Amino acid sequence: MGNSSLHLAPYLMTGAILFFLLGSVAYGMYSTFGAGSKLLIDSIDEHARMHELGIAHTHD
């Protein structure tokens, strides 16, 4: 047989990058739709509501 050494470094690096990428996506989905989503404030909706009440800011 020939030299069949297996280099694990590229696989470990790819696995680590995929782990952190998928972990970040999962955490983002959990914070958006999970239990913590009740604490989030939609700043655009809040600003539009303040405009309707006339207290957002002035346009001088």
C-alpha positions as a Markdown table, in Angstrom:
| # | Residue | x | y | z |
|---|---|---|---|---|
| 1 | Met | 0.0 | 0.0 | 0.0 |
| 2 | Gly | 1.0 | 3.6 | -0.5 |
| 3 | Asn | 1.3 | 6.4 | 1.9 |
| 4 | Ser | -2.3 | 6.8 | 3.0 |
| 5 | Ser | -1.9 | 9.3 | 5.9 |
| 6 | Leu | -5.1 | 11.1 | 6.8 |
| 7 | His | -4.8 | 14.8 | 7.6 |
| 8 | Leu | -7.4 | 15.6 | 10.2 |
| 9 | Ala | -6.7 | 19.3 | 10.5 |
| 10 | Pro | -9.0 | 20.4 | 7.6 |
| 11 | Tyr | -11.8 | 18.3 | 8.8 |
| 12 | Leu | -11.5 | 19.6 | 12.4 |
| 13 | Met | -11.4 | 23.2 | 11.1 |
| 14 | Thr | -14.4 | 22.7 | 8.9 |
| 15 | Gly | -16.3 | 20.9 | 11.7 |
| 16 | Ala | -15.5 | 23.7 | 14.1 |
| 17 | Ile | -16.7 | 26.4 | 11.7 |
| 18 | Leu | -19.9 | 24.5 | 10.9 |
| 19 | Phe | -20.5 | 23.9 | 14.6 |
| 20 | Phe | -20.3 | 27.6 | 15.4 |
| 21 | Leu | -22.3 | 28.6 | 12.4 |
| 22 | Leu | -25.1 | 26.2 | 13.0 |
| 23 | Gly | -25.0 | 27.1 | 16.8 |
| 24 | Ser | -25.3 | 30.8 | 16.0 |
| 25 | Val | -28.3 | 30.2 | 13.7 |
| 26 | Ala | -30.0 | 28.0 | 16.3 |
| 27 | Tyr | -29.4 | 30.5 | 19.0 |
| 28 | Gly | -30.8 | 33.3 | 16.8 |
| 29 | Met | -33.9 | 31.3 | 16.0 |
| 30 | Tyr | -34.4 | 30.5 | 19.7 |
| 31 | Ser | -34.0 | 34.1 | 20.8 |
| 32 | Thr | -36.4 | 35.2 | 18.0 |
| 33 | Phe | -39.1 | 32.6 | 18.4 |
| 34 | Gly | -38.4 | 30.9 | 21.7 |
| 35 | Ala | -39.2 | 31.8 | 25.3 |
| 36 | Gly | -37.0 | 35.0 | 25.3 |
| 37 | Ser | -38.9 | 36.5 | 22.4 |
| 38 | Lys | -41.5 | 38.0 | 24.7 |
| 39 | Leu | -38.9 | 40.4 | 26.0 |
| 40 | Leu | -37.9 | 41.7 | 22.6 |
| 41 | Ile | -39.2 | 45.1 | 21.5 |
| 42 | Asp | -39.8 | 45.9 | 17.8 |
| 43 | Ser | -38.2 | 49.3 | 17.6 |
| 44 | Ile | -39.7 | 50.1 | 14.1 |
| 45 | Asp | -43.2 | 49.3 | 15.3 |
| 46 | Glu | -42.6 | 51.3 | 18.5 |
| 47 | His | -41.3 | 54.3 | 16.6 |
| 48 | Ala | -44.4 | 54.1 | 14.2 |
| 49 | Arg | -46.7 | 54.0 | 17.3 |
| 50 | Met | -44.9 | 57.1 | 18.8 |
| 51 | His | -45.4 | 58.9 | 15.4 |
| 52 | Glu | -49.1 | 58.2 | 15.6 |
| 53 | Leu | -49.2 | 59.6 | 19.1 |
| 54 | Gly | -47.1 | 62.6 | 17.9 |
| 55 | Ile | -44.3 | 62.1 | 20.4 |
| 56 | Ala | -41.6 | 60.4 | 18.3 |
| 57 | His | -39.5 | 63.5 | 17.4 |
| 58 | Thr | -39.9 | 66.8 | 15.5 |
| 59 | His | -39.2 | 67.4 | 11.9 |
| 60 | Asp | -38.0 | 71.0 | 12.0 |
